[in-house]
Amino acid sequence: MSERAVREPAGPGAESVAESVALYDPADAAGRVVGAAPRERVRALNLPHAATGVLLRDGHGAVFVHRRTAGKDVNPGAHDCLAGGVVGAGERPRDAAERELAEELGVRGAVLRPVLRRWYRDEVTHYLAFVYEAWWDGTPLVLQESEVAQGWWEPARRLRERLADPAWPFVPDSRALLAAWVGWEHDAGRA
């Protein structure tokens, strides 16, 4: 863990009760909500939902990369570079992205730039991804203990090289989303 990140202790109520997740129409690339279901049901039946991901940059060409905790319900212990999660029932994707960035990394008030929207599906998840990028302002990151085991800043070009190695344990959906985001590794700072 870098000196720019600290760990957040888990407190009472850290686990949510029967979180309701918005269900989306997989035939609609724009993202039409068609219902809601408990998170456990969405996971068990691999129902089509929406999720967000935020690529956090430090302004010098580095991306915040983290290793997921062993207790995560999907891809436990794998590496990732997107802070994010499911869009709740009644929640807008941008609001969900802001919430997840604050919960997982302690970043609040960052300007989110939308960069990609596309469906992703594999044997464990099926969702419409709303991907954003944001820039770190230099304040210490506060890592959510239940989600993030470890984190560090990785030069974007180095991360691209590591992603080329299929043996590196990296979440498959973020790997696929970065492959669809042309030029993500070339952005060395804010426009």
C-alpha positions in Angstrom: 0.0 0.0 0.0 1.4 3.4 -0.9 1.8 6.2 1.5 -1.0 8.0 -0.3 -3.6 5.4 0.8 -4.9 4.5 4.3 -7.2 1.7 5.4 -10.7 2.4 6.6 -11.8 0.3 9.5 -15.0 -1.7 9.1 -17.7 -0.4 11.3 -21.2 -1.5 12.4 -23.5 -1.9 9.5 -20.7 -2.4 7.0 -22.8 -5.2 5.3 -26.0 -4.0 3.7 -29.2 -5.9 4.1 -31.0 -7.2 1.0 -29.7 -4.5 -1.3 -32.1 -3.9 -4.2 -30.5 -3.8 -7.6 -31.9 -2.2 -10.8 -32.6 -4.7 -13.6 -31.8 -3.5 -17.2 -33.1 -4.6 -20.6 -30.1 -6.4 -22.3 -31.5 -5.5 -25.7 -31.3 -1.8 -24.9 -27.7 -0.3 -25.1 -29.0 3.0 -23.8 -29.9 1.4 -20.5 -33.6 1.0 -19.9 -34.6 -0.1 -16.4 -37.2 -2.9 -16.3 -37.4 -3.8 -12.7 -35.4 -4.5 -9.5 -34.3 -7.6 -7.5 -32.4 -8.4 -4.4 -28.6 -8.4 -5.0 -28.4 -12.1 -4.0 -31.0 -13.0 -6.6 -29.2 -11.0 -9.3 -25.9 -12.8 -8.5 -27.5 -16.3 -8.2 -29.4 -16.0 -11.5 -26.9 -13.8 -13.4 -29.7 -11.3 -14.1 -28.9 -8.3 -16.4 -28.2 -5.2 -14.3 -26.0 -2.1 -14.5 -22.7 -1.5 -12.8 -20.2 1.4 -12.8 -16.5 1.6 -12.9 -14.2 4.6 -12.3 -10.6 4.7 -13.5 -8.8 7.0 -11.1 -5.7 8.8 -12.5 -3.1 10.7 -10.7 -2.5 13.3 -13.4 1.0 12.0 -14.3 0.0 8.9 -16.2 -0.6 6.5 -13.3 -3.8 4.6 -12.6 -4.9 3.4 -9.2 -4.8 -0.4 -9.1 -6.0 -2.5 -6.3 -6.4 -6.1 -5.2 -9.9 -7.2 -4.2 -10.4 -8.8 -0.9 -10.8 -12.5 -0.5 -14.4 -12.0 0.6 -15.7 -10.4 -2.6 -18.7 -12.3 -4.1 -17.2 -12.0 -7.7 -13.5 -12.4 -8.6 -12.2 -12.5 -5.0 -8.5 -11.7 -4.6 -8.1 -10.5 -8.2 -6.6 -7.2 -9.3 -8.7 -4.4 -10.7 -8.3 -0.7 -11.7 -11.9 0.3 -11.7 -13.6 1.4 -8.5 -17.3 0.6 -8.9 -20.2 -1.7 -8.3 -23.9 -2.3 -9.1 -26.4 0.4 -9.7 -29.1 0.2 -7.0 -32.8 0.4 -7.6 -33.8 4.0 -8.2 -30.2 5.1 -8.5 -28.7 6.9 -11.5 -25.4 5.4 -12.9 -23.4 8.6 -12.3 -24.7 8.7 -8.7 -23.7 5.1 -8.3 -20.2 5.8 -9.7 -19.7 8.7 -7.3 -21.0 6.6 -4.4 -18.7 3.7 -5.2 -15.6 6.0 -5.7 -16.3 7.5 -2.2 -17.0 4.1 -0.5 -14.0 2.2 -2.0 -11.3 4.8 -2.2 -12.6 7.8 -0.1 -12.6 10.1 -3.1 -15.4 12.7 -3.0 -16.3 15.5 -5.3 -14.2 14.3 -8.2 -15.4 15.3 -11.7 -16.4 12.1 -13.6 -16.0 12.0 -17.3 -18.0 9.3 -19.0 -15.8 7.2 -21.4 -17.6 4.0 -22.2 -21.0 2.3 -22.0 -21.4 -1.3 -23.1 -22.8 -4.6 -22.2 -20.6 -7.2 -20.6 -21.5 -10.9 -19.9 -19.7 -14.0 -18.7 -20.7 -17.0 -16.6 -20.9 -15.0 -13.3 -22.1 -11.5 -14.3 -24.2 -9.8 -16.9 -24.4 -6.0 -16.8 -24.4 -2.7 -18.7 -21.2 -1.0 -17.8 -21.1 2.7 -17.2 -17.3 3.6 -17.2 -15.9 6.9 -16.1 -12.5 8.4 -15.4 -11.6 10.8 -12.7 -8.5 12.5 -11.5 -7.0 12.3 -8.0 -6.5 15.6 -6.2 -3.6 14.4 -4.0 -5.6 13.9 -0.8 -4.9 10.5 0.9 -7.0 7.7 -0.3 -9.1 5.8 2.2 -9.4 2.2 1.2 -12.6 0.3 2.1 -11.5 -2.6 4.2 -14.3 -5.0 3.0 -13.6 -4.3 -0.7 -9.9 -3.4 -1.2 -7.1 -5.5 0.2 -4.2 -3.4 -1.2 -3.8 -0.6 -3.6 -1.0 1.3 -5.5 -0.4 3.7 -8.4 0.7 2.0 -11.6 1.9 3.8 -14.8 -0.8 3.3 -17.4 1.5 1.9 -20.0 2.9 -0.6 -17.5 -0.7 -1.6 -16.6 -1.4 -2.2 -20.2 1.6 -4.5 -20.4 0.5 -6.4 -17.4 -3.0 -6.8 -18.8 -1.5 -8.5 -21.9 -0.5 -11.4 -19.6 -3.6 -13.6 -19.3 -2.0 -15.3 -16.3 -2.1 -12.1 -14.2 -5.2 -12.4 -11.9 -7.2 -9.4 -13.1 -11.0 -9.2 -13.2 -12.2 -10.2 -16.6 -14.8 -7.6 -17.0 -12.4 -4.7 -16.4 -9.9 -6.3 -18.7 -12.6 -6.5 -21.4 -13.8 -2.9 -20.8 -10.3 -1.5 -21.0 -9.8 -3.4 -24.3 -12.9 -1.7 -25.6 -11.7 1.8 -24.4 -9.3 2.9 -27.2 -6.4 4.9 -25.9 -7.0 4.7 -22.1 -3.3 4.1 -21.5 -2.2 7.2 -23.4 -3.9 9.9 -21.2 -1.1 11.4 -19.1 -3.3 13.9 -17.3 -6.3 16.2 -17.4 -7.4 17.7 -20.7 
